């Protein structure tokens, strides 16, 4: 299943149907802006935000007048900050063209800021230009969100058209999420707050909406009558490493399920919005979360990776030999509405798994009757939406096996790999952070979470976490480099289903 995207304004009918049609993807520049990155010397800014902005600069999406202002505690000059950004781009974006790097660095500035004090705020206010979009990226610990929001307001740095971007975690439970939302709401309207989840910026996640709502082929089948079950997997090969202290207070449920997997679940299961509009899309996602049934104790599996040779296990990485924090979660989720009643959604995520992969698998029901003699070989159709590492989609269908000898069936994929479709010299897919930051400048909140959405997700997750906290049971052990605990396999086997293999 190959896809072709083209700007067809100047292409004739014959050309459009030719295999030689060149790929044309339009890059639409955003308006002039001042983007302030709090925590600009931190890991996220160096790995993702600043290299991503340089790629948008290369693509011609950043106006030449736009400015990026780094803000952190370190006392740096503009030139020292630019040198640090150059080093970060060299380290984390080896493929990027360096021919325009100096021009990009000229658009960077720096101010030393005391988030909890008064230092630097007057200087930052004086740097702001009138009449341009003002955006403030809080790439800092959530404990500083309130202080930053308060000072942006007190020093008249943010105006009514300003936007703030906040990173997860959005609280660690419903109570703290409500408190965080209330703190931000004291200084900014909901329409100014962009809660970023980088999974929603992935090309394939957005294509999930296009596949569903722009094609008559799938939407009539996208319901309990035709879908047997759905699997959502986010597997990582890395352990908690240097994040052991933080992760041991969080765990996979808080770190991944309540936000990343929840968002993928919502986009898969939601009803068609009346329009591709930020609030219309988020209204439908909220309905999915509110329709989630409580999860039974025997339909959740918690796991913890074990030491393997010279590779440390979770308790060694977390430096807590008594830890009962999960590095793996698998659970069976039900949605109580007309579309999905009776269709289970199986979610799983874990660290130190066999391969790094994120995917959504829609398994359709088998035909009610087979007319073929070798009906035992017939399998259900599957739509596999691959988010990483190789973005694309596979639709598996049954066909006749080539050659003589009767009607023998085999399953084959109709695949659309973005890398193959767009070609090695074709479209350079933007990183999720690139896309989301440009959406902030545009003022488009479609791919960002709303406050009530965050709170509803915590309201569903809190009872699960509370039950674990009240239990003395340890997570199920699993080997590093495996597909997770054996108990997770049994979770599916009880329903006569199997997890899709995690392939290296």
C-alpha positions as CSV (number, residue, x, y, z in Angstrom):
1,X,0.0,0.0,0.0
2,X,2.0,3.0,-1.3
3,X,1.2,6.6,-0.6
4,X,1.9,9.6,-2.8
5,X,1.7,13.2,-1.5
6,X,2.0,15.9,-4.0
7,X,1.3,19.6,-4.6
8,X,-0.9,19.0,-7.7
9,X,-1.6,22.6,-8.5
10,X,0.6,22.6,-11.6
11,X,0.5,18.9,-12.5
12,X,-1.6,17.6,-15.4
13,X,-3.8,14.5,-15.2
14,X,-1.4,12.3,-17.1
15,X,1.5,13.4,-15.0
16,X,-0.4,12.8,-11.7
17,X,-0.9,9.2,-12.6
18,X,2.7,8.6,-13.7
19,X,5.2,6.9,-11.5
20,X,7.6,9.7,-12.3
21,X,5.7,12.4,-10.4
22,X,8.1,14.1,-8.0
23,X,7.2,14.4,-4.4
24,X,6.5,17.9,-3.4
25,X,5.9,18.8,0.2
26,X,5.2,22.4,1.1
27,X,6.8,24.0,4.1
28,X,4.7,26.9,5.3
29,X,6.7,29.5,7.4
30,X,5.3,30.6,10.7
31,X,5.0,34.2,11.8
32,X,7.8,36.0,13.6
33,X,8.3,34.9,17.2
34,X,10.3,35.2,20.3
35,X,10.7,31.7,21.9
36,X,12.2,31.6,25.4
37,X,13.4,28.2,26.5
38,X,13.7,27.9,30.3
39,X,16.2,25.2,31.1
40,X,18.0,25.8,27.9
41,X,21.2,24.2,29.2
42,X,19.4,21.0,30.2
43,X,19.4,17.6,28.5
44,X,16.0,17.9,26.7
45,X,16.9,21.3,25.2
46,X,20.3,20.1,24.0
47,X,19.0,16.7,22.6
48,X,15.7,17.7,21.1
49,X,14.5,21.3,21.3
50,X,17.5,23.2,19.9
51,X,18.5,20.7,17.2
52,X,14.8,20.5,16.2
53,X,14.6,24.3,15.8
54,X,17.7,24.2,13.6
55,X,16.0,21.7,11.4
56,X,13.0,24.0,11.1
57,X,15.4,26.8,10.3
58,X,17.0,24.7,7.5
59,X,13.5,23.9,6.2
60,X,12.7,27.6,5.8
61,X,10.0,27.5,8.4
62,X,11.6,29.9,10.9
63,X,11.5,33.6,9.8
64,X,15.0,35.2,9.6
65,X,13.8,37.7,12.3
66,X,12.7,35.0,14.8
67,X,14.7,34.7,18.0
68,X,15.3,31.9,20.4
69,X,16.3,33.0,23.9
70,X,17.9,30.5,26.2
71,X,17.2,31.0,29.9
72,X,18.8,29.1,32.8
73,X,20.7,29.6,36.0
74,X,24.2,29.4,34.4
75,X,25.9,32.7,33.8
76,X,26.6,32.6,30.1
77,X,27.3,35.1,27.3
78,X,25.3,34.9,24.1
79,X,28.5,33.6,22.3
80,X,29.1,30.9,25.0
81,X,25.5,29.7,24.6
82,X,25.8,29.6,20.9
83,X,29.0,27.6,21.2
84,X,27.1,25.1,23.5
85,X,24.3,24.8,21.0
86,X,26.7,24.2,18.1
87,X,28.2,21.4,20.2
88,X,24.8,20.0,20.9
89,X,23.8,19.9,17.3
90,X,27.1,18.3,16.4
91,X,26.5,15.6,19.0
92,X,22.8,14.9,18.5
93,X,22.0,15.7,14.9
94,X,24.8,14.3,12.8
95,X,22.7,14.3,9.6
96,X,21.8,18.0,9.6
97,X,23.4,20.3,7.0
98,X,25.9,22.6,8.7
99,X,26.0,25.2,5.9
100,X,23.5,27.5,7.6
101,X,24.4,26.8,11.2
102,X,26.1,30.1,11.8
103,X,23.0,32.0,10.5
104,X,20.8,30.0,12.9
105,X,23.2,30.6,15.8
106,X,23.0,34.3,15.2
107,X,19.3,34.1,16.1
108,X,20.1,32.7,19.5
109,X,20.4,34.8,22.7
110,X,20.8,34.0,26.3
111,X,19.8,35.4,29.7
112,X,20.7,34.1,33.2
113,X,17.4,33.6,35.2
114,X,16.7,32.8,38.8
115,X,13.4,31.0,38.6
116,X,12.5,31.5,42.3
117,X,14.1,34.9,42.7
118,X,14.4,38.3,40.9
119,X,17.6,37.8,38.9
120,X,17.4,38.2,35.2
121,X,13.7,39.0,34.8
122,X,14.1,42.7,34.0
123,X,16.6,41.8,31.4
124,X,14.3,39.2,29.9
125,X,11.4,41.7,29.7
126,X,13.6,44.2,27.9
127,X,14.5,41.6,25.3
128,X,10.9,40.9,24.3
129,X,9.8,42.5,21.1
130,X,6.3,44.0,20.6
131,X,4.0,42.7,18.0
132,X,5.5,39.1,17.6
133,X,4.4,35.8,19.0
134,X,5.8,35.2,22.5
135,X,6.2,31.6,23.5
136,X,7.8,30.2,26.7
137,X,9.0,26.6,26.9
138,X,9.2,25.3,30.5
139,X,11.9,22.6,30.0
140,X,12.4,22.4,33.7
141,X,11.1,20.4,36.7
142,X,7.3,20.7,37.3
143,X,8.1,22.2,40.7
144,X,9.2,25.3,38.9
145,X,6.2,25.7,36.6
146,X,4.3,27.9,39.1
147,X,7.3,30.2,39.8
148,X,7.9,30.7,36.1
149,X,4.3,31.4,35.4
150,X,4.1,33.9,38.3
151,X,7.1,35.8,37.3
152,X,6.2,36.0,33.6
153,X,3.0,37.6,34.8
154,X,4.5,39.9,37.5
155,X,7.1,41.3,35.2
156,X,4.7,41.9,32.3
157,X,6.8,39.6,30.1
158,X,3.8,37.5,28.9
159,X,0.8,39.1,27.3
160,X,-2.7,37.9,26.4
161,X,-1.4,36.3,23.2
162,X,1.6,34.5,24.8
163,X,1.8,30.7,25.0
164,X,3.5,28.5,27.5
165,X,4.7,24.9,26.8
166,X,4.9,22.5,29.8
167,X,6.6,19.1,29.7
168,X,5.3,16.0,31.5
169,X,4.9,14.8,34.2
170,X,1.7,16.7,34.7
171,X,1.5,15.8,38.3
172,X,1.9,12.3,39.8
173,X,-1.8,11.8,40.7
174,X,-5.1,13.5,40.3
175,X,-4.6,15.8,43.3
176,X,-1.3,17.1,42.2
177,X,-2.5,17.4,38.6
178,X,-5.4,19.6,39.7
179,X,-3.1,21.7,41.8
180,X,-0.7,22.2,38.9
181,X,-3.6,23.1,36.5
182,X,-4.9,25.6,39.1
183,X,-1.4,27.2,39.5
184,X,-1.0,27.7,35.7
185,X,-4.6,28.9,35.5
186,X,-3.9,31.8,37.9
187,X,-1.7,33.4,35.2
188,X,-2.7,31.9,31.9
189,X,-5.9,30.9,30.1
190,X,-6.4,27.3,29.1
191,X,-6.0,28.4,25.4
192,X,-2.5,29.6,26.2
193,X,-1.3,26.4,27.9
194,X,0.3,23.7,25.7
195,X,0.9,20.4,27.6
196,X,3.3,18.6,25.3
197,X,3.4,14.9,24.7
198,X,5.9,14.2,22.0
199,X,4.1,11.0,20.9
200,X,1.3,13.1,19.5
201,X,3.9,14.8,17.2
202,X,4.8,11.7,15.4
203,X,3.9,11.6,11.7
204,X,2.2,8.2,12.0
205,X,0.1,9.2,15.0
206,X,-1.4,12.0,12.9
207,X,-1.8,9.6,10.0
208,X,-3.9,7.5,12.2
209,X,-6.5,10.2,12.1
210,X,-6.1,10.6,8.4
211,X,-6.5,6.8,7.8
212,X,-9.6,6.8,9.9
213,X,-11.4,9.9,8.9
214,X,-10.2,10.6,5.4
215,X,-10.9,7.1,4.0
216,X,-14.3,5.5,3.7
217,X,-12.4,2.1,3.6
218,X,-11.7,1.8,7.4
219,X,-14.3,3.9,9.3
220,X,-17.3,1.5,8.7
221,X,-15.2,-1.3,10.1
222,X,-13.7,0.6,13.0
223,X,-16.0,-0.8,15.8
224,X,-16.8,-3.8,17.9
225,X,-18.7,-5.5,15.2
226,X,-15.6,-5.9,13.0
227,X,-12.6,-5.4,15.3
228,X,-11.6,-8.4,17.5
229,X,-9.1,-6.5,19.7
230,X,-6.5,-3.8,19.7
231,X,-2.9,-3.9,20.9
232,X,-0.8,-0.9,21.8
233,X,2.9,-1.5,22.5
234,X,5.7,0.8,23.5
235,X,8.8,-1.2,24.1
236,X,12.3,0.2,25.0
237,X,15.6,-1.6,25.0
238,X,17.2,0.8,27.5
239,X,16.9,0.5,31.3
240,X,16.3,3.3,33.7
241,X,20.0,4.1,33.8
242,X,20.8,7.4,35.3
243,X,17.1,8.2,35.9
244,X,16.8,5.5,38.5
245,X,16.1,7.8,41.4
246,X,13.4,9.6,39.5
247,X,11.9,6.5,37.9
248,X,11.7,4.7,41.2
249,X,9.2,7.3,42.4
250,X,7.3,7.0,39.2
251,X,7.2,3.6,37.5
252,X,5.9,2.6,34.1
253,X,2.3,3.4,35.0
254,X,2.9,7.0,35.7
255,X,5.8,7.5,33.2
256,X,4.2,5.8,30.2
257,X,0.7,4.4,30.5
258,X,-1.1,7.4,32.0
259,X,0.1,9.7,29.3
260,X,1.7,8.2,26.1
261,X,-0.3,5.0,25.9
262,X,-3.4,6.8,27.0
263,X,-3.1,9.3,24.1
264,X,-2.6,6.5,21.6
265,X,-5.6,4.7,23.0
266,X,-7.7,7.9,22.7
267,X,-6.8,8.6,19.1
268,X,-7.5,4.9,18.2
269,X,-10.8,4.7,19.9
270,X,-12.4,8.2,19.7
271,X,-15.4,9.1,17.7
272,X,-15.1,11.4,14.6
273,X,-14.9,15.0,15.7
274,X,-17.2,17.4,13.9
275,X,-14.2,19.2,12.5
276,X,-10.4,18.9,12.7
277,X,-10.4,21.6,15.4
278,X,-8.3,21.5,18.6
279,X,-11.2,21.5,21.1
280,X,-13.3,19.2,18.9
281,X,-10.6,16.6,18.8
282,X,-9.8,16.9,22.5
283,X,-13.5,16.7,23.4
284,X,-13.7,13.2,21.7
285,X,-10.5,12.1,23.4
286,X,-11.9,13.1,26.8
287,X,-15.0,11.0,26.1
288,X,-12.9,7.9,25.6
289,X,-11.1,8.4,28.9
290,X,-14.3,8.9,30.8
291,X,-15.7,5.7,29.2
292,X,-12.9,3.5,30.4
293,X,-14.0,0.8,32.8
294,X,-12.0,0.1,36.0
295,X,-9.4,-2.5,35.4
296,X,-9.7,-5.7,37.4
297,X,-6.7,-6.9,39.4
298,X,-6.2,-10.1,37.4
299,X,-6.1,-8.1,34.1
300,X,-3.0,-6.1,35.0
301,X,0.6,-7.4,35.0
302,X,3.5,-5.6,36.5
303,X,7.1,-6.5,35.7
304,X,10.6,-5.6,36.7
305,X,13.7,-6.5,34.6
306,X,16.3,-8.7,36.2
307,X,20.1,-8.6,36.1
308,X,21.7,-10.4,33.1
309,X,25.4,-11.3,33.4
310,X,27.2,-8.0,33.8
311,X,24.1,-6.0,32.9
312,X,22.4,-4.6,36.1
313,X,18.8,-5.3,36.9
314,X,16.2,-2.7,37.9
315,X,17.0,-2.8,41.6
316,X,20.6,-2.1,40.8
317,X,19.8,0.7,38.4
318,X,17.4,2.3,40.9
319,X,19.9,1.7,43.8
320,X,16.9,0.4,45.8
321,X,17.1,-3.4,46.5
322,X,13.6,-3.3,48.1
323,X,12.0,-1.5,45.1
324,X,8.5,-2.7,44.1
325,X,8.4,-0.2,41.2
326,X,7.4,-1.6,37.9
327,X,9.5,-1.2,34.8
328,X,6.8,-3.1,32.7
329,X,3.0,-2.9,32.6
330,X,0.5,-4.9,30.6
331,X,-3.2,-4.5,31.0
332,X,-6.5,-5.2,29.4
333,X,-8.8,-2.2,29.0
334,X,-12.4,-2.0,28.2
335,X,-14.3,1.0,26.8
336,X,-18.0,1.3,27.8
337,X,-19.6,2.8,24.7
338,X,-21.6,1.7,21.7
339,X,-18.6,1.6,19.3
340,X,-16.3,-0.5,21.5
341,X,-18.5,-2.6,23.9
342,X,-17.0,-6.0,24.0
343,X,-13.7,-5.2,22.2
344,X,-10.7,-5.3,24.5
345,X,-7.7,-3.0,24.2
346,X,-4.4,-4.6,25.4
347,X,-1.7,-2.1,26.4
348,X,1.9,-2.9,27.3
349,X,5.1,-1.0,27.8
350,X,8.4,-1.9,29.3
351,X,12.1,-1.2,29.6
352,X,15.0,-3.6,28.7
353,X,12.8,-5.3,26.1
354,X,13.9,-7.3,23.1
355,X,13.6,-4.4,20.6
356,X,12.7,-0.7,20.6
357,X,9.3,-0.4,19.0
358,X,6.0,1.5,19.3
359,X,3.0,0.3,17.4
360,X,-0.8,0.0,17.3
361,X,-2.3,-3.2,16.0
362,X,-5.9,-3.4,14.9
363,X,-6.9,-7.0,14.6
364,X,-10.1,-7.5,12.7
365,X,-12.5,-10.5,13.2
366,X,-12.1,-13.5,11.0
367,X,-14.7,-14.1,8.3
368,X,-17.8,-15.9,9.8
369,X,-17.4,-18.8,7.3
370,X,-14.6,-20.0,5.1
371,X,-15.3,-21.4,1.7
372,X,-11.8,-22.8,1.3
373,X,-10.7,-26.3,2.1
374,X,-7.6,-25.1,4.0
375,X,-9.5,-22.9,6.2
376,X,-7.2,-23.6,9.1
377,X,-4.6,-21.4,7.4
378,X,-6.9,-18.4,7.3
379,X,-6.0,-15.6,9.6
380,X,-7.6,-12.3,10.6
381,X,-6.7,-9.1,8.8
382,X,-4.5,-6.7,10.8
383,X,-3.7,-3.0,10.4
384,X,-0.3,-2.3,12.0
385,X,0.5,1.3,12.6
386,X,4.2,1.6,13.3
387,X,5.3,4.7,15.2
388,X,9.0,3.9,15.8
389,X,11.6,3.2,14.8
390,X,10.4,2.8,11.2
391,X,7.3,4.9,10.8
392,X,4.7,3.4,8.4
393,X,1.7,1.1,8.2
394,X,1.1,-2.6,7.2
395,X,-2.3,-4.1,6.3
396,X,-2.1,-7.9,6.2
397,X,-4.6,-9.6,3.9
398,X,-5.1,-13.2,2.8
399,X,-4.3,-14.1,-0.8
400,X,-3.9,-17.2,-2.9
401,X,-0.4,-18.7,-2.7
402,X,1.1,-18.4,-6.2
403,X,1.5,-21.6,-8.3
404,X,-0.4,-24.7,-9.2
405,X,-1.8,-27.2,-6.8
406,X,-5.1,-25.8,-5.7
407,X,-6.4,-22.9,-3.7
408,X,-3.8,-22.5,-0.9
409,X,-4.0,-19.3,1.2
410,X,-1.2,-17.2,2.6
411,X,-1.1,-14.0,4.5
412,X,0.9,-11.0,3.0
413,X,1.4,-7.4,4.0
414,X,0.4,-4.4,1.9
415,X,2.9,-2.1,3.4
416,X,3.6,1.6,3.4
417,X,6.9,2.5,4.8
418,X,7.4,6.3,5.0
419,X,11.1,5.8,4.2
420,X,10.4,3.7,1.1
421,X,7.5,5.9,-0.1
422,X,9.3,9.2,0.2
423,X,12.6,7.8,-0.8
424,X,16.1,8.4,0.7
425,X,16.2,11.7,-1.1
426,X,12.6,12.5,-0.5
427,X,10.9,14.0,2.5
428,X,12.9,14.4,5.7
429,X,10.3,13.6,8.4
430,X,10.3,16.3,11.1
431,X,11.0,15.1,14.6
432,X,7.9,15.2,16.9
433,X,9.4,18.2,18.8
434,X,9.9,20.1,15.6
435,X,6.3,19.8,14.6
436,X,4.9,20.5,18.0
437,X,7.0,23.7,18.6
438,X,5.9,25.1,15.3
439,X,2.2,24.3,16.3
440,X,2.8,26.3,19.4
441,X,3.9,29.3,17.3
442,X,0.9,28.9,15.1
443,X,-1.4,28.7,18.1
444,X,-2.7,25.2,17.1
445,X,-3.5,23.1,20.3
446,X,-4.9,20.0,18.4
447,X,-1.9,17.8,19.4
448,X,-1.6,19.1,23.0
449,X,-3.5,17.8,26.0
450,X,-6.2,19.9,27.7
451,X,-6.3,20.2,31.5
452,X,-9.5,18.2,31.9
453,X,-8.1,15.5,29.8
454,X,-5.0,15.2,32.0
455,X,-7.2,15.1,35.1
456,X,-9.5,12.4,33.7
457,X,-6.5,10.2,32.9
458,X,-5.3,10.5,36.4
459,X,-8.7,9.7,37.8
460,X,-8.7,6.4,35.9
461,X,-5.0,5.6,36.8
462,X,-5.1,6.5,40.5
463,X,-7.1,3.5,41.7
464,X,-4.7,1.1,39.9
465,X,-1.7,2.7,41.5
466,X,-3.3,2.9,44.9
467,X,-4.1,-0.8,44.7
468,X,-0.4,-1.6,44.0
469,X,0.8,0.7,46.8
470,X,-1.5,-1.2,49.2
471,X,-0.2,-4.5,48.1
472,X,3.0,-6.2,49.3
473,X,3.4,-8.2,46.0
474,X,6.5,-7.6,44.0
475,X,6.4,-7.1,40.2
476,X,6.9,-10.2,38.1
477,X,10.5,-10.7,37.1
478,X,11.5,-10.8,33.4
479,X,14.8,-11.2,31.6
480,X,16.4,-8.2,29.9
481,X,16.0,-8.6,26.2
482,X,12.8,-10.5,26.4
483,X,9.2,-9.7,25.6
484,X,8.3,-9.2,29.3
485,X,7.0,-11.4,32.1
486,X,5.4,-14.8,31.4
487,X,2.3,-13.6,33.2
488,X,1.7,-11.0,30.4
489,X,1.6,-13.8,27.9
490,X,-1.0,-15.6,30.0
491,X,-3.1,-12.4,30.1
492,X,-3.6,-12.8,26.4
493,X,-3.7,-16.6,26.3
494,X,-6.7,-16.6,28.6
495,X,-8.6,-14.8,25.9
496,X,-7.3,-17.2,23.2
497,X,-5.2,-14.3,21.8
498,X,-1.5,-13.6,21.4
499,X,0.7,-10.6,21.6
500,X,2.2,-9.5,18.3
501,X,5.9,-10.4,18.4
502,X,8.3,-7.7,19.4
503,X,10.8,-8.0,16.6
504,X,14.5,-6.9,16.8
